[in-house]
């Protein structure tokens, strides 16, 4: 496979489809930038785009997407369940094919400096590209949220890595980084009691002594009237999807609650879904798409199709 970069920007808009359309169009206007997925959530008021290509195409597409978001999103009126610092909240670069994490670290730093200067936007570096240890974890940077951004930036040690030392008047700030592939995955509970979801999230996230390489928070989805455990699985070889599902199911059961369903935000590596199928006892010699469907069914992924596996989606987008 060639030296490809994936980019998964999270945008603080999930309620106005025309705005997300314009941001997605900025990506697809760039030759060689393959838009693989877009997901919007009205409760979180957030959208996630997934695109990939050679470095030059990905960088061009991401800069255009940020410009489109800044022109259309005013954070002063933004509300939503998900923590956020800016109109384009986070921009991770992920190595694919022959690209390395070191390639993406260098790219994140170059890109962060470029958009900080060109778009007059404060930029914080995170994950593998972080400039200091306390900025490796995204949640730690984002804890003040947009409403506390100015105070954070004015405090000693709160200045951004690039760009102005005050928030953009409507777009806030952006967090740019490099990381391996993660699975953004949410589990919905058959209850509207968000306190249960928050307790479960606290029990499963690594930071509080839970499952290794798992980040989690509990939120209420007004649209569905259910509480949700929203997770990032940072390494599914360490904590596979089936392990996270079973632990959430166990903890929910202790509270007298069952699991309704789960949802993928964006795509997942093929191996992550196949590991669930293997754990569920699916015939390893069955056709690939059947195994993917079996894995998704075992953890009740809503509206699943086999091309939610990254490799299949990328091959089809590239005409392979």
C-alpha positions as CSV (number, residue, x, y, z in Angstrom):
1,X,0.0,0.0,0.0
2,X,1.3,3.5,-0.8
3,X,2.2,6.1,1.8
4,X,-1.3,7.3,2.8
5,X,-2.5,9.6,5.6
6,X,-5.9,9.5,7.1
7,X,-7.5,12.6,8.7
8,X,-10.5,12.5,11.0
9,X,-11.5,16.1,11.8
10,X,-14.3,16.6,14.4
11,X,-16.4,19.6,13.6
12,X,-18.7,21.4,16.1
13,X,-21.8,21.2,14.0
14,X,-24.3,18.3,13.8
15,X,-27.6,20.1,13.4
16,X,-27.3,22.0,10.2
17,X,-26.7,19.6,7.3
18,X,-26.0,22.4,4.9
19,X,-23.0,23.5,6.9
20,X,-21.6,19.9,7.1
21,X,-22.3,19.6,3.4
22,X,-20.1,22.7,2.7
23,X,-17.3,21.4,4.9
24,X,-17.4,18.0,3.2
25,X,-17.5,19.6,-0.2
26,X,-14.3,21.5,0.6
27,X,-12.6,18.1,1.1
28,X,-14.0,16.4,-2.0
29,X,-13.0,19.4,-4.1
30,X,-9.4,18.3,-3.7
31,X,-8.2,15.7,-6.2
32,X,-6.8,12.7,-4.4
33,X,-8.6,13.4,-1.1
34,X,-11.0,10.5,-0.7
35,X,-13.9,11.2,1.7
36,X,-14.6,7.8,3.3
37,X,-17.3,8.6,5.9
38,X,-19.2,11.4,7.5
39,X,-21.3,11.1,10.7
40,X,-23.4,13.8,12.4
41,X,-25.0,13.7,15.9
42,X,-27.6,16.3,16.9
43,X,-27.2,15.7,20.6
44,X,-23.5,16.1,20.5
45,X,-23.9,18.8,17.9
46,X,-20.8,17.4,16.2
47,X,-19.8,15.8,12.9
48,X,-16.9,13.6,12.1
49,X,-15.4,13.4,8.6
50,X,-13.0,10.6,7.6
51,X,-10.8,11.1,4.5
52,X,-7.5,9.8,3.2
53,X,-5.0,10.3,0.5
54,X,-1.4,11.3,-0.1
55,X,-0.1,13.9,2.2
56,X,-0.3,16.9,-0.1
57,X,-4.0,16.2,-0.9
58,X,-4.9,15.6,2.8
59,X,-3.2,18.8,3.9
60,X,-4.9,20.9,1.2
61,X,-8.3,19.3,1.9
62,X,-8.0,19.9,5.7
63,X,-7.0,23.5,5.3
64,X,-10.0,24.1,3.0
65,X,-12.3,22.3,5.4
66,X,-11.1,24.5,8.3
67,X,-11.7,27.7,6.3
68,X,-15.2,26.5,5.4
69,X,-16.0,25.8,9.0
70,X,-14.7,29.1,10.3
71,X,-16.9,30.9,7.7
72,X,-20.0,29.1,8.9
73,X,-19.7,28.2,12.6
74,X,-19.9,30.7,15.4
75,X,-19.0,29.0,18.7
76,X,-20.6,31.9,20.7
77,X,-24.0,30.3,20.0
78,X,-22.9,26.6,20.0
79,X,-24.4,24.1,22.5
80,X,-23.9,20.3,22.6
81,X,-23.2,17.3,24.8
82,X,-19.7,16.8,23.6
83,X,-16.7,18.7,25.0
84,X,-15.2,21.1,22.4
85,X,-12.8,24.0,22.1
86,X,-13.5,25.3,18.6
87,X,-15.4,25.2,15.3
88,X,-13.0,22.5,14.1
89,X,-12.3,20.9,17.4
90,X,-9.7,18.3,16.7
91,X,-7.6,17.3,13.7
92,X,-5.8,14.0,14.0
93,X,-3.4,12.6,11.3
94,X,-3.2,8.8,11.2
95,X,-0.7,6.8,9.3
96,X,-1.9,4.2,6.7
97,X,-0.1,1.9,4.4
98,X,3.6,2.7,4.4
99,X,3.3,6.0,6.3
100,X,4.7,6.0,9.9
101,X,3.5,7.7,13.1
102,X,6.7,9.8,12.8
103,X,5.6,11.0,9.4
104,X,2.3,12.1,11.0
105,X,4.0,13.8,13.9
106,X,6.1,16.0,11.6
107,X,3.0,16.6,9.4
108,X,0.9,17.7,12.5
109,X,3.6,20.2,13.5
110,X,3.9,21.7,10.0
111,X,0.2,21.9,9.5
112,X,-0.4,23.4,13.0
113,X,2.0,26.2,12.4
114,X,0.7,26.8,8.9
115,X,-3.0,27.2,9.9
116,X,-2.1,29.1,13.0
117,X,-0.4,31.7,10.9
118,X,-2.6,31.6,7.8
119,X,-6.0,31.4,9.5
120,X,-5.2,33.4,12.7
121,X,-6.3,30.4,14.7
122,X,-4.8,29.2,18.0
123,X,-3.4,25.6,17.7
124,X,-2.7,23.1,20.4
125,X,-0.7,20.0,19.6
126,X,-1.8,16.7,21.2
127,X,-1.2,12.9,21.3
128,X,2.1,11.8,19.7
129,X,2.7,15.3,18.4
130,X,2.3,17.0,21.8
131,X,4.9,19.6,22.8
132,X,4.6,18.7,26.5
133,X,3.5,15.6,28.4
134,X,0.4,17.3,29.9
135,X,-1.0,17.8,26.4
136,X,-0.8,14.3,25.2
137,X,-4.4,13.5,26.3
138,X,-7.0,15.4,24.3
139,X,-9.5,15.5,27.2
140,X,-7.0,17.4,29.4
141,X,-6.5,20.1,26.8
142,X,-10.3,20.3,26.1
143,X,-11.4,20.3,29.8
144,X,-12.1,24.1,30.0
145,X,-14.3,23.8,26.8
146,X,-14.9,26.8,24.6
147,X,-16.5,28.9,27.4
148,X,-13.3,28.6,29.4
149,X,-10.8,28.9,26.5
150,X,-9.9,32.5,27.0
151,X,-9.1,32.0,30.7
152,X,-7.1,28.9,30.0
153,X,-5.0,30.8,27.3
154,X,-4.4,33.7,29.7
155,X,-3.1,31.5,32.5
156,X,0.6,30.6,32.8
157,X,1.3,27.6,30.6
158,X,-2.1,27.9,28.8
159,X,-0.7,29.5,25.6
160,X,-1.2,27.6,22.3
161,X,1.7,26.0,20.4
162,X,1.0,28.1,17.3
163,X,-1.2,31.0,16.3
164,X,-2.5,33.9,18.4
165,X,-2.5,33.8,22.2
166,X,-6.2,34.7,22.3
167,X,-9.2,32.7,21.0
168,X,-10.4,33.3,17.5
169,X,-13.5,35.5,18.0
170,X,-15.9,32.9,16.5
171,X,-13.9,29.7,15.9
172,X,-12.1,29.3,19.3
173,X,-9.1,27.0,18.9
174,X,-8.2,23.8,17.2
175,X,-6.3,20.8,18.5
176,X,-4.0,19.1,16.0
177,X,-2.1,15.8,16.5
178,X,-0.9,12.5,15.3
179,X,-2.0,9.1,16.6
180,X,-2.5,5.5,15.6
181,X,-5.9,4.4,14.4
182,X,-8.6,4.5,17.1
183,X,-12.2,3.2,17.2
184,X,-14.8,5.8,18.2
185,X,-17.6,3.7,19.5
186,X,-20.7,4.5,21.6
187,X,-22.9,2.1,23.5
188,X,-26.5,3.1,24.2
189,X,-28.3,1.9,27.4
190,X,-31.9,1.1,27.9
191,X,-32.3,3.9,30.3
192,X,-32.4,7.7,30.3
193,X,-30.5,7.8,33.6
194,X,-27.3,9.6,32.6
195,X,-25.8,9.0,36.1
196,X,-25.6,5.3,35.3
197,X,-23.8,6.0,32.0
198,X,-21.4,8.3,33.8
199,X,-20.6,5.7,36.5
200,X,-20.0,3.1,33.8
201,X,-17.7,5.5,31.9
202,X,-15.7,6.2,35.0
203,X,-15.3,2.5,35.6
204,X,-14.2,1.5,32.1
205,X,-11.8,4.4,31.3
206,X,-8.1,3.8,31.7
207,X,-7.5,7.1,33.5
208,X,-9.7,6.0,36.4
209,X,-8.3,2.5,36.6
210,X,-10.6,0.8,34.1
211,X,-9.8,-0.9,30.8
212,X,-6.4,-0.1,29.2
213,X,-6.3,2.2,26.3
214,X,-9.9,3.2,26.7
215,X,-11.3,6.8,27.0
216,X,-15.0,7.2,28.0
217,X,-17.7,9.6,29.1
218,X,-21.4,9.3,29.9
219,X,-23.9,11.5,28.1
220,X,-27.7,11.8,27.6
221,X,-29.0,11.6,24.1
222,X,-32.2,13.7,24.0
223,X,-33.1,12.5,20.5
224,X,-33.3,8.9,21.5
225,X,-34.1,9.4,25.2
226,X,-31.3,7.2,26.3
227,X,-28.0,7.4,28.2
228,X,-24.8,6.6,26.3
229,X,-21.3,5.5,27.1
230,X,-19.2,7.2,24.5
231,X,-15.8,5.7,24.1
232,X,-12.5,5.9,22.2
233,X,-10.7,2.6,22.0
234,X,-7.2,3.7,21.4
235,X,-5.8,0.2,20.7
236,X,-8.2,-2.6,20.0
237,X,-5.3,-5.1,20.1
238,X,-5.0,-4.2,23.8
239,X,-8.7,-3.8,24.6
240,X,-10.9,-5.3,21.8
241,X,-14.4,-4.2,21.1
242,X,-15.9,-7.3,22.6
243,X,-14.1,-6.8,25.9
244,X,-15.4,-3.2,26.2
245,X,-18.9,-4.4,25.3
246,X,-18.9,-7.1,27.9
247,X,-17.6,-4.8,30.6
248,X,-20.2,-2.2,29.9
249,X,-22.8,-4.9,29.8
250,X,-21.6,-6.3,33.2
251,X,-21.6,-2.8,34.8
252,X,-25.0,-1.9,33.3
253,X,-26.4,-5.2,34.6
254,X,-25.3,-4.4,38.1
255,X,-27.5,-1.3,37.8
256,X,-30.4,-3.4,36.4
257,X,-30.0,-2.0,32.9
258,X,-29.5,-3.8,29.6
259,X,-27.7,-2.5,26.5
260,X,-29.8,-1.3,23.6
261,X,-27.2,-1.0,20.7
262,X,-23.9,0.4,19.7
263,X,-22.8,2.8,17.0
264,X,-19.6,3.4,15.2
265,X,-18.5,6.9,14.6
266,X,-16.6,6.8,11.4
267,X,-14.9,3.6,10.4
268,X,-13.1,0.7,12.2
269,X,-10.2,-1.4,11.1
270,X,-11.3,-4.6,9.6
271,X,-9.3,-6.6,12.2
272,X,-11.2,-4.9,15.1
273,X,-14.5,-6.2,13.9
274,X,-13.2,-9.6,12.9
275,X,-11.9,-10.0,16.4
276,X,-15.4,-9.7,17.7
277,X,-16.6,-12.3,15.2
278,X,-13.9,-14.7,16.3
279,X,-14.8,-14.2,20.0
280,X,-18.4,-14.9,19.1
281,X,-17.4,-18.2,17.5
282,X,-17.9,-17.2,13.8
283,X,-16.3,-19.7,11.3
284,X,-12.9,-18.2,10.5
285,X,-13.2,-19.6,7.0
286,X,-16.5,-17.9,6.2
287,X,-16.6,-15.1,3.6
288,X,-15.1,-11.8,4.8
289,X,-18.3,-9.8,4.6
290,X,-20.2,-12.5,6.5
291,X,-17.6,-12.5,9.3
292,X,-17.8,-8.7,9.5
293,X,-21.6,-8.8,9.8
294,X,-21.4,-11.4,12.5
295,X,-18.9,-9.3,14.5
296,X,-21.2,-6.3,14.2
297,X,-24.2,-8.2,15.2
298,X,-22.5,-9.6,18.3
299,X,-22.1,-6.0,19.7
300,X,-25.3,-4.7,18.0
301,X,-23.7,-2.0,15.8
302,X,-26.6,0.0,14.4
303,X,-27.0,0.3,10.6
304,X,-23.9,-1.7,10.0
305,X,-22.6,-2.4,6.5
306,X,-19.3,-4.3,5.7
307,X,-17.8,-1.2,4.1
308,X,-17.7,0.4,7.6
309,X,-14.4,-1.5,7.7
310,X,-11.7,1.0,6.8
311,X,-9.9,-1.2,4.3
312,X,-13.0,-2.0,2.3
313,X,-14.2,1.6,2.3
314,X,-10.8,2.9,1.2
315,X,-10.4,0.2,-1.6
316,X,-13.8,1.2,-3.0
317,X,-13.2,4.9,-2.7
318,X,-9.9,4.5,-4.6
319,X,-11.7,2.3,-7.2
320,X,-10.0,-0.9,-6.1
